[in-house]
Structure formats: structure tokens, C-alpha cells
Amino acid sequence: MRLLIQRAARANVAIEGETCASIGKGLVVLLGFGNNDTAAPIPKLARKLAELRIFEDAAGKMNLSALEVQAELLVISQFTLYADCRRGRRPDFISALEPKQAEILYDSFVEELRCTGLKVRTGRFSAYMQVSLVNDGPVTIMLDSDQL
């Protein structure tokens, strides 16, 4: 399971030109699943995301979590996080989890985040989406369940 986390001043996602979700100060989370992923690490990763100290305190240091600043989250499914570009010029997505299974894990992750009390918005699983954000910092962090 891979999460690409971007701290945002604001963000939104549109499908077919219509905004379906938006957030203010918070995090945009691109979430992808690999062939070997299961639901087991979801609680740990959701808690890690909610408690990751990547918001600035009064001294300007990254010392506050999403929970502490009541950040909003925009979680977007992103199978391309499992792109393999080692051979040729076209990415290979063979390592990405099959969509039906990935959607179940995606929904579980979103629900786990909502249980933290954070405001969580989403795109639509497997839809063609346009995500807009103002990256705050910029701050971009990758979490991988294989590395936790």
C-alpha cells in the first residue's frame, strides 16, 4: 500500500468537469494498492497518516499532526503509484492490485480515517479525475506499508 501525501492549502477533485469534493487546509492523499496488499496494515497506516507531524507549529517547525490542526483530507485512488518504469518507455502496472479488490481496501482505508474524527472527502474510485491543489510548503511525503 502506498500513500503519496501532499500538504495543501486547498484542493478539489472534479469528474467530467464538475467538482465532486473539495477541502481547505489539509492533506491530499493519493492511495494505491499492490498485488500483495491486504487489509492488515490499514489501521496502522491510517493512524500514522492522522498522527504524522507535518503541519507547522507557532515556531514554524513541522510539529503538528492532522488531528491536532483538524486538517481536512482528500483521498484519491491512484493505481499508478505502482508503475514499473524499469523497462522500456511505457509504465507497466502489473504490480497494481486488481480493481475490485483495490476498491474494497480503498473503502476500508477511508472508513478507518473517518474513525479518527477527521473530515475525509474522496474522489470516485476508478473514475477519470482532475485533482487541483495548492501544495503548501511544498510538502510531499511517501508512505509505503512495506517500509513500516
Residue, then its C-alpha position, 0 to 999 in steps of 0.5 A: m500500500r502506498l500513500l503519496i501525501q501532499r500538504a495543501a492549502r486547498a484542493n478539489v477533485a472534479i469528474e467530467g468537469e464538475t467538482c465532486a469534493s473539495i477541502g481547505k487546509g489539509l492533506v491530499v492523499l493519493l492511495g494505491f494498492g499492490n498485488n500483495d496488499t491486504a487489509a492488515p496494515i490499514p489501521k496502522l497506516a491510517r493512524k500514522l497518516a492522522e498522527l504524522r507531524i507535518f503541519e507547522d507549529a507557532a515556531g514554524k517547525m513541522n510539529l503538528s499532526a492532522l488531528e491536532v490542526q483538524a486538517e481536512l483530507l482528500v483521498i484519491s485512488q491512484f493505481t499508478l503509484y505502482a508503475d514499473c518504469r524499469r523497462g522500456r518507455r511505457p509504465d507497466f502496472i502489473s504490480a497494481l492490485e486488481p480493481k475490485q479488490a483495490e476498491i474494497l481496501y480503498d473503502s476500508f482505508v477511508e472508513e478507518l480515517r473517518c474513525t479518527g474524527l477527521k473530515v475525509r472527502t474522496g474522489r470516485f474510485s476508478a473514475y477519470m479525475q482532475v485533482s487541483l491543489v495548492n501544495d503548501g510548503p511544498v510538502t510531499i511525503m511517501l508512505d509505503s506499508d512495506q517500509l513500516 
